[in-house]
């Protein structure tokens, strides 16, 4: 199978979204984050903080009803929204209808879904329903990918193509293996080919996490050079999801077209650069996900 072509652009050609001095928060977009479950509210918090640090104008975090107080207490800059939940504290399928109604009120620009959602069977129905009813660009990670991997590849491809809005998928090798029905060893043997192949099969941008993260839309691929072993910690993927969603929300203000590849590639670079900056003080051993968020301002300054 032929490889996707490498982008001729150097990383320095990845431009930050514009930030006009006289703009208001609405220009930079409202990100909807669907994440969290009982025992995993931290994933939702990290994702939201990262989206706001990345520059979106507004963020709403939608979580199972019983978990809303815990999330709201940790997110003074974001709004929260309670969703129907199962007895296990995970989303019910009815969440899709609630979010569709909320979108009419708040006009979300980008959806980020998956961190900490859990593996309850109702979550799969919620994820499919939300993707089918919310027509907006979506960043899909973690348990959203695990639930979608339960769908036959043909059905998943139809779901993503029917929704009328682009998607960025951010799997680690295990999630990629489940989505592509291949082994982790096959994925790691040729990461670029695996990433490009899944992007073509699903008609989405695919970002394969790990050392030298690969980003592909099935035609063009980029290998990210930033980041370090400190990112091998729980929560750092949730941060990346938030960064990509926050950037994508701003790119859409500059250009309403499909900016998913740019948001993913720039997000990976900033995320890794922030980890590199944070590790100078924290070390790669002691680095945690929240350190990456706190180092994002320095990473933005380095790319400005």
C-alpha positions in Angstrom: 0.0 0.0 0.0 1.5 3.4 -0.9 2.5 5.7 1.8 0.9 9.1 2.3 3.2 11.9 1.2 5.0 13.8 3.9 4.1 17.4 4.1 6.7 19.7 2.6 6.1 22.2 5.4 8.5 22.5 8.3 7.0 22.7 11.8 7.7 26.4 11.9 5.2 26.9 9.1 2.4 25.8 11.4 0.8 29.2 12.2 -1.1 30.0 15.4 -4.7 31.1 14.9 -5.1 34.8 14.7 -5.9 36.7 17.9 -7.3 40.2 17.0 -6.8 42.7 19.8 -10.4 44.0 19.5 -12.1 40.5 19.4 -14.6 39.2 21.9 -14.9 35.7 23.4 -17.5 34.6 20.9 -15.0 35.0 18.0 -12.8 32.3 19.5 -15.6 29.8 19.8 -17.4 27.7 22.4 -16.0 24.1 22.9 -18.3 21.4 24.2 -16.4 18.7 26.2 -18.3 15.5 26.9 -16.2 13.6 29.3 -15.9 12.0 32.8 -17.7 9.4 34.8 -17.7 8.3 38.5 -14.0 8.1 39.5 -12.7 9.7 36.3 -13.8 13.4 36.6 -10.1 14.4 36.4 -10.1 13.6 32.7 -12.9 16.1 32.0 -11.2 18.8 34.1 -7.8 18.4 32.4 -9.4 18.5 28.9 -11.4 21.7 29.7 -8.4 23.5 31.3 -6.3 22.6 28.2 -9.0 23.9 25.8 -9.1 27.2 27.6 -5.4 27.5 27.8 -5.2 26.8 24.1 -7.4 29.9 23.6 -11.0 29.0 23.0 -13.4 31.7 24.1 -15.8 29.5 26.1 -16.0 25.9 27.3 -18.9 23.8 28.6 -18.1 20.5 30.3 -21.0 18.0 30.1 -20.7 15.2 32.6 -22.9 12.6 34.3 -25.3 14.4 36.7 -23.8 13.1 40.0 -20.3 14.2 38.9 -21.2 17.8 38.0 -20.5 19.3 41.5 -17.0 17.8 41.6 -16.2 19.1 38.1 -17.7 22.5 38.6 -15.7 23.0 41.8 -12.4 22.5 39.9 -13.3 24.6 36.8 -14.0 28.2 37.8 -13.5 29.4 34.2 -15.8 26.9 32.5 -19.5 26.1 32.5 -20.8 22.7 33.4 -23.9 20.7 32.3 -25.5 17.7 33.9 -26.4 14.7 31.7 -28.5 11.6 32.4 -26.5 8.8 34.0 -26.5 5.1 34.7 -26.3 3.5 38.1 -22.6 3.3 37.5 -22.2 7.0 37.1 -21.7 7.0 33.3 -23.6 8.6 30.5 -27.0 7.3 29.3 -28.1 7.3 25.7 -30.5 10.1 26.4 -27.5 12.4 26.7 -27.6 13.0 23.0 -31.0 14.6 23.0 -30.1 16.8 25.9 -26.9 18.1 24.2 -28.8 18.7 20.9 -31.2 21.0 22.8 -28.3 22.7 24.6 -26.5 23.3 21.3 -29.4 25.4 20.1 -28.9 27.6 23.1 -25.2 27.8 23.3 -24.1 27.3 19.6 -21.0 25.2 20.2 -18.2 25.3 17.6 -16.2 22.1 18.4 -17.0 18.9 20.3 -14.3 17.1 22.3 -15.5 13.7 23.5 -14.1 10.7 25.2 -11.8 11.3 28.2 -12.9 9.3 31.2 -16.4 8.3 29.8 -16.0 4.7 30.9 -17.0 1.4 29.3 -20.6 0.9 30.3 -22.8 -0.3 27.4 -24.9 2.8 27.6 -21.8 4.9 26.9 -21.6 3.4 23.4 -25.2 4.4 22.6 -24.5 7.8 24.0 -21.4 8.3 21.9 -23.0 7.2 18.7 -26.1 9.3 19.4 -24.1 12.4 20.1 -22.0 12.1 16.9 -25.2 11.5 14.9 -27.0 14.6 16.3 -24.3 17.2 16.9 -23.2 18.5 13.5 -19.9 20.1 14.3 -16.2 19.3 14.1 -15.2 16.7 16.7 -12.1 15.6 18.5 -12.6 12.0 19.6 -10.3 10.3 22.2 -10.0 7.6 24.8 -13.3 5.9 25.7 -15.1 7.5 22.7 -12.7 5.6 20.5 -13.0 2.4 22.5 -16.8 2.6 22.2 -16.7 3.3 18.5 -14.2 0.4 18.0 -17.1 -1.9 19.0 -18.9 -0.9 15.7 -18.0 -2.7 12.5 -15.6 -0.7 10.4 -18.1 -0.1 7.6 -20.7 1.1 10.0 -18.2 3.4 11.8 -17.1 4.8 8.4 -20.8 5.5 7.5 -21.4 7.2 10.8 -18.5 9.6 10.5 -19.3 10.4 6.8 -23.0 10.9 7.4 -22.6 13.4 10.2 -21.6 16.2 7.9 -18.7 17.5 9.9 -15.0 16.5 10.2 -13.4 14.5 12.9 -10.0 14.2 14.4 -9.2 10.8 16.1 -6.4 10.7 18.7 -5.7 7.0 19.5 -2.7 5.6 21.3 -1.4 2.3 19.8 -3.8 0.2 21.8 -6.9 2.2 20.7 -5.5 2.3 17.1 -5.3 -1.5 17.2 -8.9 -1.8 18.3 -10.1 0.6 15.7 -8.1 -0.9 12.8 -8.6 -4.6 13.8 -4.8 -5.1 13.8 -2.3 -5.9 16.5 -0.3 -3.3 18.4 2.9 -4.9 17.0 1.6 -4.3 13.4 0.7 -0.7 14.3 4.2 0.0 15.8 6.0 -1.7 13.0 5.0 1.1 10.6 3.3 3.9 12.5 2.9 6.2 9.5 1.3 3.6 7.3 -1.1 2.6 10.1 -2.1 6.1 10.8 -2.6 7.0 7.1 -4.5 3.8 6.5 -7.0 4.4 9.3 -7.5 8.0 8.2 -8.4 6.9 4.7 -10.7 4.1 6.0 -12.7 6.4 8.2 -12.5 9.6 6.3 -11.0 11.5 9.3 -7.7 13.0 10.5 -5.9 10.4 12.6 -3.3 11.3 15.3 -1.4 8.3 16.5 0.1 9.2 19.9 3.4 8.0 21.2 7.1 8.9 20.6 7.1 10.9 17.4 3.4 11.3 17.1 2.0 10.8 13.6 -0.8 13.0 12.1 -2.4 12.0 8.8 -5.5 12.8 6.8 -4.8 9.8 4.5 -3.0 12.0 1.9 -0.5 14.1 3.9 1.3 13.0 7.0 3.4 14.8 9.6 5.6 13.3 12.3 5.9 15.5 15.4 9.3 16.0 16.9 8.4 17.6 20.3 7.7 15.8 23.5 9.5 13.5 25.9 9.0 10.4 28.2 7.3 12.6 30.8 4.2 12.4 28.6 3.9 8.7 29.4 1.5 9.5 32.3 -2.2 9.4 32.7 -4.0 12.5 31.8 -1.6 13.9 29.2 -3.8 12.5 26.3 -6.8 14.4 27.9 -4.7 17.6 27.7 -3.9 17.0 24.0 -7.6 16.5 23.2 -8.4 19.9 24.9 -5.5 21.7 23.1 -6.6 20.4 19.7 -10.3 21.4 20.3 -9.3 24.8 21.6 -7.1 25.5 18.6 -9.7 24.2 16.1 -12.3 26.5 17.6 -10.1 29.4 16.8 -9.1 28.3 13.3 -12.7 28.1 12.4 -13.0 31.8 13.1 -10.3 32.5 10.5 -11.5 29.9 8.0 -14.8 27.9 8.2 -13.3 25.1 6.1 -11.9 21.9 7.4 -9.0 22.8 9.7 -8.7 19.5 11.5 -5.3 18.6 10.2 -3.8 22.0 11.1 -5.4 21.9 14.6 -4.1 18.3 15.2 -0.6 19.0 13.9 -0.2 22.3 15.8 -1.8 20.8 18.9 0.7 17.9 18.9 3.6 20.3 18.5 2.4 22.7 21.3 1.6 19.8 23.6 5.0 18.2 23.2 6.8 21.6 23.4 4.9 22.4 26.6 6.1 19.0 28.0 9.7 19.8 27.0 9.5 23.2 28.7 7.9 21.8 31.9 10.4 18.9 32.1 13.3 21.4 32.4 12.1 22.0 36.0 9.9 19.1 36.8 12.1 16.4 35.1 10.5 13.8 32.8 10.1 11.4 35.8 8.1 13.8 37.9 6.1 15.5 35.1 2.3 15.3 35.4 -0.5 16.3 33.0 -1.3 19.6 34.8 2.4 20.6 34.4 1.8 20.5 30.6 -1.2 22.8 30.8 0.8 25.3 33.0 3.6 25.3 30.4 1.3 26.0 27.4 1.8 29.8 27.7 5.6 29.4 27.3 5.0 27.0 24.4 2.8 29.6 22.7 5.4 32.3 23.2 8.1 30.0 21.6 5.9 29.6 18.5 4.7 33.2 18.2 
